[in-house]
């Protein structure tokens, strides 16, 4: 089946995601707990696998300073366009994206120089057995970026360089990533879990 890449858009304003942001539901999101918000502001977070930037935008809407790293040229371009549209939507959105810094490149190479506090990693997840249930948007993204065969190397790099915590976003029922230490704790949602590695 042919997949139309032109159907993919980075949109922080419209749809269910924009509704959640406008109505303040993001503050209860498990991701906020995973990165250690607990009411804190001015957290410095690196989203090492930015994708369409929704996690980064959510965290920035709560007051975090987020650096987004994306190595795929098409995804990076979509992010640029989405951030530009949000910036010009209104002052509230402009304030949020002002806390977002987009970088093109490979996080494995960039993280050592960035000296991160908290790193969020959301690699392309293992394919589900029930592939028909995978959302169309995710199928398009997978077709564009492929499989993150170096996800373990990225996790190792993050664990070596983060001075606060590393958060791995992973399917709830998926086996742990092979070769990683046990997480400090997990936050489990309906379909997603966050493996949290506290750096000491």
C-alpha positions as CSV (number, residue, x, y, z in Angstrom):
1,X,0.0,0.0,0.0
2,X,1.3,3.4,-1.0
3,X,1.6,5.9,1.9
4,X,1.1,9.6,1.1
5,X,3.7,11.5,3.2
6,X,2.0,14.8,2.3
7,X,-0.8,13.9,4.7
8,X,1.6,14.3,7.7
9,X,1.6,17.7,9.4
10,X,3.0,19.1,12.6
11,X,0.1,20.9,14.3
12,X,0.2,22.2,17.9
13,X,-2.9,24.3,17.6
14,X,-5.8,22.2,16.1
15,X,-7.2,18.8,16.7
16,X,-7.3,16.8,20.0
17,X,-3.8,17.8,21.0
18,X,-4.6,21.5,20.6
19,X,-7.8,21.1,22.6
20,X,-5.9,19.4,25.4
21,X,-3.3,22.2,25.6
22,X,-6.0,24.9,25.5
23,X,-8.0,23.3,28.3
24,X,-5.1,22.6,30.6
25,X,-5.3,18.8,30.6
26,X,-1.6,18.5,29.9
27,X,-0.7,19.2,33.6
28,X,-2.0,15.7,34.5
29,X,-0.1,13.9,31.8
30,X,2.1,11.0,32.9
31,X,5.0,12.5,30.9
32,X,5.1,15.5,33.2
33,X,5.5,13.2,36.2
34,X,8.1,11.1,34.4
35,X,10.4,14.0,33.7
36,X,10.1,15.2,37.3
37,X,7.9,18.2,37.1
38,X,5.9,18.0,40.3
39,X,5.0,21.7,40.0
40,X,8.5,22.8,39.1
41,X,9.3,25.3,36.5
42,X,12.4,26.1,34.4
43,X,13.3,22.4,33.9
44,X,15.8,22.0,31.1
45,X,14.9,19.0,29.0
46,X,16.3,17.5,25.8
47,X,13.8,15.6,23.6
48,X,16.4,13.5,21.8
49,X,13.9,12.0,19.3
50,X,11.6,14.9,18.6
51,X,9.4,13.5,15.9
52,X,6.3,15.7,15.6
53,X,7.2,17.6,18.8
54,X,4.1,17.0,20.8
55,X,5.8,15.8,23.9
56,X,8.2,18.7,23.7
57,X,5.4,21.2,23.2
58,X,3.4,19.7,26.1
59,X,6.4,20.1,28.4
60,X,7.1,23.7,27.2
61,X,3.4,24.5,27.8
62,X,4.1,23.6,31.5
63,X,7.1,26.0,31.7
64,X,10.0,23.7,30.8
65,X,12.8,24.8,28.5
66,X,13.0,22.1,25.8
67,X,15.6,21.4,23.2
68,X,14.3,19.2,20.4
69,X,16.7,17.1,18.4
70,X,15.6,15.6,15.1
71,X,17.9,13.9,12.6
72,X,15.5,13.2,9.8
73,X,15.4,16.1,7.3
74,X,11.7,15.7,6.5
75,X,10.6,15.5,10.1
76,X,12.8,18.4,11.0
77,X,11.2,20.5,8.2
78,X,7.7,19.6,9.5
79,X,8.7,20.7,13.0
80,X,10.0,24.0,11.7
81,X,6.7,24.6,10.0
82,X,4.7,23.6,13.0
83,X,6.6,25.8,15.4
84,X,6.3,28.7,13.0
85,X,2.6,28.3,12.7
86,X,2.2,28.1,16.5
87,X,4.4,31.2,17.0
88,X,2.1,33.2,14.8
89,X,-1.2,31.8,16.2
90,X,-1.3,34.1,19.2
91,X,0.7,35.4,22.2
92,X,0.1,32.3,24.3
93,X,1.4,29.9,21.7
94,X,4.3,32.3,21.0
95,X,5.3,32.2,24.6
96,X,5.3,28.4,24.6
97,X,7.4,28.0,21.5
98,X,9.9,30.6,22.8
99,X,10.9,27.9,25.3
100,X,11.5,25.4,22.4
101,X,14.9,25.2,20.6
102,X,15.0,23.0,17.5
103,X,18.3,21.4,16.5
104,X,19.0,19.3,13.4
105,X,21.3,16.5,14.0
106,X,22.0,13.1,15.6
107,X,21.4,13.1,19.4
108,X,24.1,10.5,19.8
109,X,26.7,13.0,18.6
110,X,25.1,16.1,20.1
111,X,24.3,15.0,23.7
112,X,27.9,15.0,25.1
113,X,28.4,18.6,24.2
114,X,24.9,19.7,25.4
115,X,25.5,18.5,28.9
116,X,21.8,17.6,29.5
117,X,20.0,17.6,32.7
118,X,17.0,15.5,31.7
119,X,16.7,13.5,28.4
120,X,13.5,12.2,26.9
121,X,13.9,9.4,24.4
122,X,10.9,8.1,22.3
123,X,12.4,5.8,19.7
124,X,10.4,4.1,17.0
125,X,8.8,1.3,19.0
126,X,8.8,-2.4,18.1
127,X,6.0,-3.2,15.6
128,X,2.8,-4.3,17.3
129,X,1.5,-7.8,16.5
130,X,-1.9,-6.3,15.6
131,X,-0.5,-3.9,12.9
132,X,-4.0,-2.9,11.8
133,X,-4.4,-1.1,15.1
134,X,-1.4,1.2,14.5
135,X,-2.6,4.7,13.7
136,X,-2.2,5.9,10.2
137,X,0.0,8.8,11.3
138,X,2.4,6.5,13.0
139,X,2.6,4.3,9.9
140,X,3.6,7.4,7.9
141,X,6.2,8.4,10.4
142,X,7.6,4.9,10.5
143,X,7.8,4.9,6.7
144,X,9.7,8.2,6.8
145,X,12.2,7.6,9.6
146,X,12.5,3.8,9.4
147,X,13.5,1.8,12.5
148,X,15.7,3.2,15.2
149,X,18.3,0.5,15.2
150,X,20.6,2.5,17.3
151,X,18.1,3.2,20.1
152,X,20.2,1.3,22.6
153,X,23.3,3.4,21.7
154,X,21.2,6.6,22.2
155,X,20.1,5.4,25.6
156,X,23.6,4.6,26.6
157,X,24.8,8.0,25.5
158,X,22.0,9.7,27.4
159,X,22.7,7.7,30.6
160,X,26.4,8.6,30.3
161,X,25.8,12.3,29.9
162,X,22.6,13.3,31.8
163,X,23.1,14.7,35.3
164,X,19.5,14.4,36.4
165,X,17.3,11.7,34.7
166,X,16.7,9.8,31.5
167,X,13.1,8.9,30.5
168,X,12.4,6.2,27.9
169,X,8.9,6.3,26.4
170,X,8.0,2.7,25.5
171,X,4.9,0.6,24.7
172,X,3.2,-0.5,27.9
173,X,3.5,-4.2,27.2
174,X,6.8,-4.3,25.4
175,X,9.8,-6.1,26.8
176,X,12.5,-3.8,28.3
177,X,15.1,-2.7,25.9
178,X,17.8,-5.3,25.9
179,X,21.0,-4.4,27.7
180,X,19.7,-1.5,29.8
181,X,19.9,-1.4,33.6
182,X,16.7,-1.6,35.5
183,X,14.9,1.8,35.7
184,X,14.6,3.6,39.0
185,X,10.8,3.4,38.5
186,X,8.1,3.3,35.9
187,X,5.0,5.3,35.2
188,X,2.5,3.2,33.4
189,X,-0.5,4.5,31.3
190,X,-3.1,2.7,29.2
191,X,-0.8,2.1,26.2
192,X,2.5,3.8,27.1
193,X,4.9,3.4,30.0
194,X,7.8,5.7,31.0
195,X,10.9,3.9,32.2
196,X,12.7,6.5,34.4
197,X,16.4,6.3,35.2
198,X,17.4,8.7,38.0
199,X,21.1,9.8,37.7
200,X,22.9,9.9,41.0
